[in-house]
Structures are given as C-alpha cells and as structure tokens.
C-alpha cells in the first residue's frame, strides 16, 4: 500500500542463524504502523554496510515518513528531522517488536533455541520471503 501523510515507519533488526549460531544472519525490517505491513526487509550482517543496504531499499515515499528505531549505533546514520532513536521504555517500536515476536512464533528457524535451523541461506531467504508475502497480502485484504 502506498504511504500516506502521517505514516510512521518502525525500523528494527532481529538475529537468526544458518547451520550454526556462529553463522549469524540479521533480519532488518521496516514496518508501517498504519498498514501493519513490512515495507522493506534485508538479510545480512549487523554492520553499518548492511544497514545502509537495507535503508536504501526502503521505497522513497516511506523513507520520507516519520520513523522510529532503537538506539543501535547504525541508526545514527539517518540524518533527518523525522527520525527518532528511542529506548524500549518509550514504546515507539512496539509494533515492529511485536512483529518480530510473531516471526519467532510462526517460523521455527527464527526461534533462538531450536532444532529447526536453516541449513542453507537460500532456504532461509525463501521461507522468510514466502511468509512476508503471505503476511502482507493478508493485511491488504483487511485495510
């Protein structure tokens, strides 16, 4: 769905792994509060470079919206008056944190302690892509 005036984007990252916990994969998520949809996501490392790849994938109409994130250092790179880095206590990232919880409940390979881990990065990406596609389409029919 296209962005509207007043939309707020919540940005967050979530840890997972492939084969072993030493092979960390970070899921970066841009989540729209109004539509409850994932606007953009990226799988990569928890580095500034990976964050920049993620941030540059956000559609321009959403990148121009108000945004909120946690206090991870990479978010300092968003130089705009409409971005705010928040503590958990402020509740400004509740929607995306709740979505992260939903991902961990619905996709076993994203659970922190699991036997259902990904054995290849391609399968990790495919499972996530299918889930997000179905999730976003279900939200379109509601809004």
C-alpha positions as CSV (number, residue, x, y, z in Angstrom):
1,X,0.0,0.0,0.0
2,X,1.3,3.5,-0.7
3,X,2.4,5.7,2.1
4,X,0.1,8.4,3.4
5,X,0.7,11.6,5.3
6,X,1.2,10.8,9.0
7,X,2.5,7.3,8.4
8,X,5.2,6.2,10.9
9,X,7.8,3.6,10.0
10,X,9.4,1.5,12.7
11,X,12.8,0.1,12.0
12,X,14.4,-2.9,13.8
13,X,16.8,-5.8,13.4
14,X,16.4,-9.4,14.5
15,X,19.0,-12.1,15.0
16,X,18.9,-15.6,13.5
17,X,21.4,-18.1,12.2
18,X,22.1,-20.6,9.4
19,X,23.7,-24.1,10.2
20,X,25.3,-22.9,13.4
21,X,25.0,-20.0,15.8
22,X,28.4,-18.7,14.6
23,X,26.8,-18.0,11.2
24,X,24.7,-15.1,12.3
25,X,22.1,-13.6,10.0
26,X,20.4,-10.3,10.8
27,X,16.9,-9.5,9.5
28,X,16.4,-5.8,9.1
29,X,12.7,-4.7,9.0
30,X,10.9,-1.5,8.1
31,X,7.3,-1.8,9.4
32,X,4.4,0.6,8.8
33,X,2.3,1.3,11.8
34,X,-0.9,2.2,9.9
35,X,-1.0,-0.8,7.5
36,X,0.8,-3.2,9.8
37,X,2.8,-4.3,6.8
38,X,6.5,-4.9,6.2
39,X,7.6,-2.1,3.8
40,X,11.1,-3.4,3.3
41,X,13.5,-6.0,4.7
42,X,17.1,-7.2,4.3
43,X,19.0,-10.2,5.4
44,X,22.7,-9.5,6.2
45,X,25.1,-8.8,9.0
46,X,24.7,-6.3,11.8
47,X,27.0,-3.8,10.3
48,X,26.8,-0.3,9.0
49,X,27.2,-1.5,5.4
50,X,24.3,-4.0,5.8
51,X,22.1,-1.3,7.4
52,X,22.8,1.1,4.5
53,X,21.8,-1.6,2.0
54,X,18.6,-2.1,4.0
55,X,17.8,1.6,4.4
56,X,18.4,2.3,0.7
57,X,15.8,-0.4,-0.2
58,X,13.0,1.4,1.6
59,X,10.7,2.9,-1.0
60,X,11.3,6.7,-1.2
61,X,7.7,7.5,-0.2
62,X,8.2,5.6,3.0
63,X,11.7,6.9,3.6
64,X,10.2,10.4,3.7
65,X,7.8,9.3,6.6
66,X,8.4,9.7,10.3
67,X,10.5,6.8,11.6
68,X,11.4,5.3,14.9
69,X,14.1,2.8,15.8
70,X,16.0,1.5,18.8
71,X,19.3,3.1,19.9
72,X,21.6,0.8,17.8
73,X,24.5,3.0,16.6
74,X,23.8,2.4,12.9
75,X,20.5,4.3,13.1
76,X,22.5,7.5,13.8
77,X,23.3,7.5,10.1
78,X,19.7,8.5,9.3
79,X,20.2,12.3,9.1
80,X,16.7,13.7,9.2
81,X,14.5,15.6,11.4
82,X,11.8,13.0,11.1
83,X,13.7,10.1,12.6
84,X,14.0,9.4,16.3
85,X,16.1,6.8,18.1
86,X,14.1,5.6,21.1
87,X,14.5,3.5,24.2
88,X,12.3,0.4,24.7
89,X,10.6,2.2,27.5
90,X,9.2,4.8,25.2
91,X,7.1,2.2,23.3
92,X,7.8,3.8,19.9
93,X,8.9,0.5,18.4
94,X,6.1,-1.7,19.9
95,X,4.6,-2.7,16.5
96,X,7.8,-3.9,14.9
97,X,8.9,-5.6,18.2
98,X,5.5,-7.4,18.2
99,X,6.0,-8.4,14.6
100,X,9.5,-9.8,15.5
101,X,7.8,-11.9,18.1
102,X,5.2,-13.1,15.6
103,X,8.0,-14.1,13.2
104,X,9.6,-16.2,16.0
105,X,6.3,-17.8,16.8
106,X,5.4,-18.7,13.2
107,X,8.8,-19.5,11.7
108,X,10.6,-22.1,13.8
109,X,14.0,-21.4,12.2
110,X,13.9,-17.9,13.7
111,X,13.5,-19.1,17.2
112,X,16.5,-18.6,19.4
113,X,16.8,-22.1,20.7
114,X,15.6,-24.6,18.1
115,X,16.3,-27.8,16.2
116,X,14.6,-26.3,13.1
117,X,17.5,-24.2,11.9
118,X,18.2,-23.3,8.3
119,X,20.7,-25.4,6.5
120,X,21.2,-23.0,3.7
121,X,21.0,-19.2,3.4
122,X,18.9,-19.7,0.2
123,X,16.2,-21.7,2.1
124,X,16.4,-19.1,5.0
125,X,15.6,-16.3,2.5
126,X,12.9,-18.3,0.7
127,X,11.0,-19.2,3.8
128,X,11.1,-15.6,5.0
129,X,10.1,-14.2,1.6
130,X,7.1,-16.5,1.4
131,X,6.0,-15.7,4.9
132,X,6.3,-11.9,4.4
133,X,4.4,-12.2,1.1
134,X,1.5,-14.0,2.7
135,X,1.5,-11.8,5.7
136,X,1.4,-8.5,3.7
137,X,-1.3,-9.9,1.4
138,X,-3.4,-10.8,4.4
139,X,-3.0,-7.3,5.7
140,X,-4.0,-5.8,2.4
141,X,-7.4,-7.5,2.5
142,X,-8.1,-6.2,6.0
143,X,-7.2,-2.5,5.4
